[in-house]
Amino acid sequence: MKKRSLYVMLFSMLFVILAACGKGGGGGGGDGSEDAEGAEAVEVIGSESKDATELKFWTFNALHIDIYKDAVSRWNEEFPDRPIKLKAEAYPYDNMHNNLLLALQSGTGAPDIVDIELGRFPNYLQGEPQLLPMNEYVEPVKDKFIESRFDIYSKDGKNYGLPTHVGATVAYYNKEIMDAAGVDIDSIQTWDDYVAAGKKVVENTDATMTTLETNDYWSYWPLIKQQGSDFFDENGEVTISNETNVETLEFMRSLIYDEKIAEITPGGGHHEEEYYGFMNDGGAASVIMPLWYMGRFTDYMPDLKGKMVIRPMPKWTEDGNRSAGAGGTGTAVTNQTEHPELAKEFLAYAKLSEEGNIALWRVMGFDPPMWTVWEKPEIREDNKYYQYFGTDIFDTLLSIREEIDSINITEKNPLVQEQLSTNVFNNVLRSQSQSAEEALKEAEAAIKNN
Amino acid sequence: MSERAVSTTDSSRSKRSIKDFFLSRKVVPYVFVSPFIISFLLLFLYPLISGFIMSFQTILPGQTTFVGASNYERILNPTFFKALSNTTVYVILTTVILTILPMILATMLNSKFVRFSNVFRASLFIPALTSTIVAGVVFRLMFGESEASLANTVVGFFGIEPLEWKFGAATGMFLMVLLATWKWLGVNILYFMAGLANVPRELYEAAEMDGAGIIHKFRHITLPMLKPITVYVVTITIIAGFRMYEESYVFWPEGSPGNIGLTIVGYIYQQGFRMNDLGFGAAIGVVLMLIIFIISILQLALSGTLKKGE
């Protein structure tokens, strides 16, 4: 008898192990979506009622959840017969984009609605996009929007992602340093003026004029876009080493080594702890970044409150553009949703309505892609961004509205970002081991061969 | 009634024959090893084979196509060789450091002259329990490029100018090796301590009677007696080195300047996920597997582990 019970025990152990294996092998994808393991923030927003439809939302930036908090509460008030319960989960950037890629690739585990960053968006447009087209909601309001913001999330005429902001690139000046240097900020109109002002700053203060990124492309992309150039032309042909791009990169190099008015960004980029500390201590008199960068100032550089002002970018020629659209987050509905109509309608409600766009500014400090709201009184209501940067933010934006050309996006954009941030900027700006032309030609070859 | 009785006997007979089958001498061993076999098939062989198949495909949702060997043709590019050379340098450095240093430290901790050796053992092991990512964040702050960062303050004592640790090829490699050493030293010490526990005391006593000094004892007793452990530690360090990824990721999450921190696994990740090119990523994975396989076989052959009956 004793022997027999031993056998029973061994067999039952065996089955437990087998069952565990089976679960691990078969149900992995489904399990992963049920519990939000590794999430930075999880919030269940909206109706507690039983008939509320639950939608799942993923984002890579926990701050974005606030946009939907706002939208869900408005939706549930307006449509009490169709309440929504939004389960919002924020994951780290890489983590979320990889999980989404695998979920869409394997056909299971994706959320209903998801935020996808511009740099990764092309990955999800490859093959047959596993996202639902939003054209029926986009087309009626298209003319009220900076239209190019839809194009960057589209393929074959279908709009998959709804924009979160315009990403108008502007110049942020530290007024205190500029005053100490004896420069009138409004007199800076062209890049020549900017360089001249920079020389005064370096001469009269301890600060440098500006910093240039080497691990990201925000110091470069807006500058070439301003001049009508890009990494790809409208037909998707690689133009990364064209004359404008080479000259612009060479201009950046000369700012550091010839004019000596710029430095390589401490930490390599404008999103590094080193830079926040450097800038907060008055390390640089200005920085060129898109408008969505405001949030980094208010959150990470508190000492500059009231000292920073926002102005258009310097222009290259007398009638040149004074801004360029850069960066972005496209929010999309995946084809794995069980409530496609509701998810789409809600997303459109959150992103394409006037209230939604006003909320993008009010909650996040983003420049709303629906330009018709830029003059609304609600936009002018006091908030932490006005307190930090002064009250003329939208006057600046309105003055450059016609000058915000958008970027061309192709499937190879992730490759461009990789080439620029690892090789080109490092070799040209940091180690000076290659000329601008050599580095860009090499990058072009690498992009074409891939 | 009688029918029913017959059927009961039948079923009990068939039950018995099933039981007999599973308990027969021929079958029982297979039943007992089956958990391992099944987990091997499901979790190792199946991914291996499907990874191999993927390496000949372009994989997009709903559009998976065979592309022949074109993924493999693309592998031989400068970025891959950069990743390969980074990884090789890293493997050599970590293998040398993480074998010699723990061996010496373990011998010292094992010696009766060191007091509080339990405290040292425990404290040297603690880093192994820390996540590489968490430790890496602290390392990244310690090795910041500003003059005030800890590392630059330390080198400042020696009159060295502040270094841009994360942006130079040599300093970048130094950071990765340092992080790996910090993390794995304790584990390897543990292996060597276990090996030392098996060295008979009599050998040392005999050597002492013959007048051998510390160096001689280490060279002629400890080292040869530790050989099996050393082979094991070298093997796992080499394999771990080729699989290394976190140590690089934590310093350069978005890609390193001039690819100074790119490893082969990092390259797989970059191509497979960042660029959504899973087929190409799988092809690099197959090449990496071959490299590890060849090196492990070579190393085992050279150390004599593959010879039978020694």
Interface residues (C-beta under 8 A of the other chain):
Chain A: Y7 L10 F11 L14 I17 L18 C21 G24 G25 D94 H97 N98 L101 L104 Q105 G107 R120 N123 Y124 Q126 G127 E128 P129 Q130 T214 N215 D216 P266 G267 G268 G269 E273 E274 G277 F278 P414 L415 E418 S421 T422 N423 F425 N426 N427 R430 S431 A446 N449 N450
Chain B: L23 V31 F32 S34 P35 I38 S39 L42 L43 Y46 I59 L60 P61 G62 Q63 R74 N77 T79 L141 G144 E145 S146 K166 F167 W252 P253 E254 G255 S256 P257 G258 N259 L262 Q270 F273 R274 M275 N276 L278
